Amino acid sequence: MEAQPLPVSPAVAFTAFCDVAAQRRWVPGLKKVKVVRTDAAGRGLEVFYEFGESLAYALVYAWDDVHHKARWVPSSGVRDGVSGSVWFEPTQTGCVMHYHLEALKGRPPEHERDVMRAFADWLTRR
């Protein structure tokens, strides 16, 4: 599994990743994102995504602030969504991002790497 070094702390990276509304600025090919339900902290618990003309699905998130980790599963009845996780581990110069999908479901083999690189690029530009 690949990892992406980031020049920020795990807490900063995790907080940025939790901002699902901002994902439209960095997730490759994402056309539309809509938060359907939020938790007490205002983070997306259920989020609808649309990519291009033919890929749309909703994901349900679980956020772990202590371990800087998130997990997601497709919303009930969703066909194209995928389960996955992201977590951020501390390093001496910031942190390392790990992003994993349990299945690609039509996504290219380099999807995980591309998502991590896009997040790193966006994070350093903002």
PyMOL commands that set and color helices and strands:
alter all, ss='L'
color gray80, all
select helices_A, chain A and resi 10-18+20-25+111-125
alter helices_A, ss='H'
color red, helices_A
select strands_A, chain A and resi 4-6+30-38+44-51+55-64+69-74+84-91+94-101
alter strands_A, ss='S'
color yellow, strands_A
deselect
rebuild
show_as cartoon
